[in-house]
Amino acid sequence: TLILYGNDSANNQNSTNVTFFVDSINPSITISSSFSNATYLNYNSSILFNLTISDTNLNTCFYNLDSGTNTTITCGQNLSLNVSDESMHTLNVFANDTLNNINNTEKRSFYSDTIYPIVTITSPITTTTGSQTISFSHTVTDTYINTCKFSIFKSDGSIDGLYENISLTCGASGTGATVSSYGTFNLTIY
């Protein structure tokens, strides 16, 4: 509180006061989403970000994607972005108050992975073998390859023994498996 006093030569006195608050606190921003930072997303549609923004004297809120053009939003409004390219993105969210204290530190990074991997079985080339043990090789092409697995199915569509969702090195040559009997089987690599 600031109090000002005044008096004149006849000793008439008066005073007035004003109470003020010095605000040096930046607005608070929290970005929530269904994924953690630097996650690979299989999206070709909207990605939802829940934004919690607060300050006693909140003024303006805005965001940009990949340090592009700032877009003003209603403070505290959730944000839905459409991202359809195959790359890493960073969402930056900003807020300032009426005294221009600004929070520009809130970011969320993610990879947009919209293209399915290309998986090719390179061997066996023939579809007939005289052995229950098979050796197979494959190639996998994708920008953000993570894991590869295989399953072997019997002709009736059921899983053959223990060969369901078996991890293997992506692009490996000479992976082996032994089927339970002679017959027709389907090898699926994913």
Phi, psi and chi 1 to 4 in degrees:
 res  aa     phi    psi   chi1   chi2   chi3   chi4
   1 THR       -  133.1  -58.9      -      -      -
   2 LEU  -108.6  126.2  173.3   64.7      -      -
   3 ILE  -116.9  128.2  -57.3  172.4      -      -
   4 LEU  -109.7  130.7  -63.4  174.6      -      -
   5 TYR  -113.1  148.2  -64.4   93.2      -      -
   6 GLY  -145.6  144.5      -      -      -      -
   7 ASN  -144.6  153.0   68.9  -32.2      -      -
   8 ASP  -105.5 -175.1   59.0   17.8      -      -
   9 SER   -68.9  -17.3   52.1      -      -      -
  10 ALA   -91.6   10.3      -      -      -      -
  11 ASN    64.1   29.6 -155.3   23.2      -      -
  12 ASN   -78.9  129.3  -64.7  -45.8      -      -
  13 GLN  -119.7  149.9  -62.8 -179.6    0.1      -
  14 ASN  -155.4  159.7 -164.4    1.5      -      -
  15 SER  -147.5  158.4   66.4      -      -      -
  16 THR  -144.0  157.1 -173.6      -      -      -
  17 ASN  -140.9  159.2   65.7   61.8      -      -
  18 VAL  -139.9  138.1   62.7      -      -      -
  19 THR  -108.0  133.4  -59.2      -      -      -
  20 PHE  -140.7  163.2   58.0   92.1      -      -
  21 PHE  -123.0  131.9  173.0   72.5      -      -
  22 VAL   -94.3  115.5  176.1      -      -      -
  23 ASP  -104.4  113.3 -178.9    2.7      -      -
  24 SER  -122.8   17.5   62.2      -      -      -
  25 ILE   -99.5  127.2  -59.9  169.0      -      -
  26 ASN   -71.2  150.9  -67.5  -21.1      -      -
  27 PRO   -58.3  154.2  -23.7   34.1      -      -
  28 SER   -97.6  133.2  169.1      -      -      -
  29 ILE  -130.5  133.8  -57.4  173.2      -      -
  30 THR  -128.7  128.7  -56.8      -      -      -
  31 ILE  -105.9  121.5  -57.3  172.8      -      -
  32 SER  -118.1  144.4  -56.7      -      -      -
  33 SER  -153.8  173.4   59.0      -      -      -
  34 SER   -79.7    4.7   60.3      -      -      -
  35 PHE  -137.1  159.0   57.6   89.7      -      -
  36 SER   -86.7  169.7   60.0      -      -      -
  37 ASN   -60.8  142.4 -149.9   26.2      -      -
  38 ALA    62.3   34.1      -      -      -      -
  39 THR   -87.4  148.5  -63.1      -      -      -
  40 TYR   -85.8  124.0  -68.3   88.6      -      -
  41 LEU  -112.2  135.3  -60.0  176.9      -      -
  42 ASN   -96.7   76.1 -176.3    8.7      -      -
  43 TYR  -124.3  141.0  -80.8   99.6      -      -
  44 ASN  -137.8   33.3 -159.9    3.3      -      -
  45 SER  -151.7 -161.9   60.1      -      -      -
  46 SER   -68.7  140.6  -65.3      -      -      -
  47 ILE  -115.5  125.6  -56.3  169.5      -      -
  48 LEU   -95.6  131.5 -179.4   64.1      -      -
  49 PHE  -119.9  127.3  -62.6   91.8      -      -
  50 ASN   -92.4  122.6  -62.7  -44.4      -      -
  51 LEU  -111.5  127.0  -55.1  178.0      -      -
  52 THR  -115.1  115.8  -55.9      -      -      -
  53 ILE  -129.1  127.6  -56.9  172.3      -      -
  54 SER  -144.2  149.7   60.7      -      -      -
  55 ASP  -174.0  147.0 -172.6  -89.1      -      -
  56 THR   -60.3  -36.2  -55.7      -      -      -
  57 ASN  -120.6   43.2  -58.4  -58.9      -      -
  58 LEU   -58.5  137.1 -165.1   57.8      -      -
  59 ASN  -120.9  -64.8 -174.8   34.9      -      -
  60 THR  -133.0  143.4  -53.7      -      -      -
  61 CYS  -130.0  142.3  -60.8      -      -      -
  62 PHE  -156.0  168.0   48.5   99.3      -      -
  63 TYR  -143.8  164.9   77.8   92.9      -      -
  64 ASN  -144.9  159.0   67.8   49.1      -      -
  65 LEU  -112.3  124.0 -172.2   62.8      -      -
  66 ASP    58.4   39.2  -56.7  -34.8      -      -
  67 SER    60.4   27.1  -61.7      -      -      -
  68 GLY   -81.9 -152.0      -      -      -      -
  69 THR   -66.0  134.5  -56.6      -      -      -
  70 ASN   -72.6  135.8  -71.7  -22.3      -      -
  71 THR  -120.6  123.9  -57.7      -      -      -
  72 THR   -74.6  137.9  -57.7      -      -      -
  73 ILE  -130.7  163.2   56.1  173.2      -      -
  74 THR   -70.7  127.0  -58.8      -      -      -
  75 CYS   -58.0  129.3  -65.4      -      -      -
  76 GLY    86.8   -5.8      -      -      -      -
  77 GLN   -73.6  138.4  165.4 -174.4  -43.3      -
  78 ASN   -68.3  155.5  -70.0  -25.4      -      -
  79 LEU  -121.5  132.8 -177.1   59.0      -      -
  80 SER  -120.6  121.7 -179.5      -      -      -
  81 LEU  -115.0  142.3  -64.0  177.4      -      -
  82 ASN  -103.6  116.0  -68.4  -41.7      -      -
  83 VAL  -127.5  122.9  178.5      -      -      -
  84 SER  -129.1   13.0   60.7      -      -      -
  85 ASP  -104.2  161.5   63.1  -26.3      -      -
  86 GLU   -92.3   87.8 -174.8   92.9   -5.1      -
  87 SER  -168.9  175.8   63.7      -      -      -
  88 MET   -85.2  141.9 -179.4  177.7  177.9      -
  89 HIS  -130.8  153.2  -63.5  -77.0      -      -
  90 THR  -130.1  122.2  -59.4      -      -      -
  91 LEU   -90.3  125.4  170.1   67.6      -      -
  92 ASN  -112.6  128.4  -57.8  -71.4      -      -
  93 VAL  -119.1  135.1  178.6      -      -      -
  94 PHE  -127.4  153.2  -50.9   86.9      -      -
  95 ALA  -149.6  143.0      -      -      -      -
  96 ASN  -133.0  159.4   71.1  -22.6      -      -
  97 ASP  -105.8 -178.1   61.6   18.5      -      -
  98 THR   -66.7  -15.9   54.2      -      -      -
  99 LEU   -99.8   11.7  -63.8  172.4      -      -
 100 ASN    66.6   26.1 -150.8   29.2      -      -
 101 ASN   -73.9  128.6  -64.4  -50.9      -      -
 102 ILE  -125.0  140.6 -172.2  164.1      -      -
 103 ASN  -108.5  114.0 -177.4  -20.8      -      -
 104 ASN  -126.8   30.1   59.6   -3.1      -      -
 105 THR  -106.9   -5.3   61.7      -      -      -
 106 GLU   -87.6  120.8  -65.5  -53.8  -52.9      -
 107 LYS  -137.1  153.6  -58.7  173.7 -177.5  -18.0
 108 ARG  -139.6  121.0  179.7   60.8   57.6  101.3
 109 SER  -105.3  145.7  -64.6      -      -      -
 110 PHE  -157.4  156.2   58.3   94.8      -      -
 111 TYR  -102.1  130.6  -66.9   89.0      -      -
 112 SER   -95.0  112.6  175.9      -      -      -
 113 ASP  -118.1   99.5 -172.7    1.2      -      -
 114 THR  -109.3   -4.3   59.4      -      -      -
 115 ILE  -109.2  130.9  -59.8  171.0      -      -
 116 TYR   -71.6  145.4  -68.2  103.1      -      -
 117 PRO   -62.9  152.0  -15.3   25.2      -      -
 118 ILE  -100.1  117.3  -61.4  169.6      -      -
 119 VAL  -113.8  128.1 -179.7      -      -      -
 120 THR  -129.0  125.9  -55.2      -      -      -
 121 ILE   -83.0  118.5  -62.6  173.9      -      -
 122 THR   -95.3  -20.6   56.0      -      -      -
 123 SER  -157.8  146.9   73.9      -      -      -
 124 PRO   -76.7  143.6   27.7  -31.6      -      -
 125 ILE   -79.0  -39.1  -59.4  -59.7      -      -
 126 THR   -81.0  154.5   73.3      -      -      -
 127 THR  -100.9    3.9   57.2      -      -      -
 128 THR  -126.2  133.6  -56.7      -      -      -
 129 THR  -137.9  155.0 -179.3      -      -      -
 130 GLY   -95.7    9.4      -      -      -      -
 131 SER  -127.9  150.9  172.0      -      -      -
 132 GLN   -79.5  -14.8  -73.2  176.9 -104.4      -
 133 THR   -94.7  125.7  -59.0      -      -      -
 134 ILE  -117.7  151.8   61.3  166.1      -      -
 135 SER  -121.8  131.6  176.2      -      -      -
 136 PHE  -134.8  155.1   58.6   91.3      -      -
 137 SER  -132.7  156.7  -59.5      -      -      -
 138 HIS  -154.0  165.1   67.6  -74.0      -      -
 139 THR  -124.2  150.7   60.2      -      -      -
 140 VAL  -135.0  129.9  179.9      -      -      -
 141 THR  -122.8  123.9  -55.3      -      -      -
 142 ASP  -170.2  146.7 -170.2   76.7      -      -
 143 THR   -65.5  -40.0  -56.6      -      -      -
 144 TYR  -120.5   54.8  -56.9  114.7      -      -
 145 ILE   -64.9  137.9 -165.6   69.3      -      -
 146 ASN  -119.9  -65.8 -172.2   11.2      -      -
 147 THR  -138.1  157.4   59.6      -      -      -
 148 CYS  -128.6  145.5  -66.7      -      -      -
 149 LYS  -142.3  164.3  -64.6 -175.7  178.5 -172.8
 150 PHE  -141.1  157.8   77.1   93.9      -      -
 151 SER  -138.9  149.7  -66.5      -      -      -
 152 ILE  -118.5  126.3  -62.4  177.1      -      -
 153 PHE  -111.9  144.0  -62.1   90.6      -      -
 154 LYS   -76.2  170.2  -64.3  178.1 -177.7  178.8
 155 SER   -62.7  -22.9   60.2      -      -      -
 156 ASP   -85.9    2.0   66.1    1.2      -      -
 157 GLY    93.4   -6.4      -      -      -      -
 158 SER   -82.7  158.5   63.5      -      -      -
 159 ILE   -71.7  138.9  -69.6  -66.6      -      -
 160 ASP   -89.5  107.4 -177.5   57.4      -      -
 161 GLY    59.0 -126.1      -      -      -      -
 162 LEU   -96.8   10.2  -58.7  175.6      -      -
 163 TYR   -93.8   68.6  -66.9  108.8      -      -
 164 GLU  -131.9  124.9 -179.6  178.3   21.8      -
 165 ASN    53.9   48.5  -65.3  -35.7      -      -
 166 ILE   -88.7  125.4  -55.3  -61.1      -      -
 167 SER   -70.9  144.7  -66.2      -      -      -
 168 LEU  -148.3  162.0   73.3  154.5      -      -
 169 THR   -70.5  125.8  -58.1      -      -      -
 170 CYS   -60.1  127.9  -64.2      -      -      -
 171 GLY    80.3   12.8      -      -      -      -
 172 ALA   -70.3  149.4      -      -      -      -
 173 SER  -107.7  143.3  -64.2      -      -      -
 174 GLY    74.0   29.0      -      -      -      -
 175 THR   -70.4  135.3  -57.1      -      -      -
 176 GLY  -111.9  152.2      -      -      -      -
 177 ALA  -154.9  148.9      -      -      -      -
 178 THR  -118.3  121.0  -57.7      -      -      -
 179 VAL   -82.2  162.8  -65.8      -      -      -
 180 SER   -75.7  -22.9   60.5      -      -      -
 181 SER  -160.2  176.5   61.8      -      -      -
 182 TYR   -79.9  144.9  -70.0   97.1      -      -
 183 GLY   154.3 -160.9      -      -      -      -
 184 THR  -101.2  132.2  -59.1      -      -      -
 185 PHE  -134.9  158.1  -64.8   88.3      -      -
 186 ASN  -121.2  119.9  179.6    8.2      -      -
 187 LEU   -93.5  123.7  169.4   66.3      -      -
 188 THR  -120.5  123.9  -57.2      -      -      -
 189 ILE  -113.2  133.6  -60.4  174.4      -      -
 190 TYR  -145.5      -   43.8   97.0      -      -
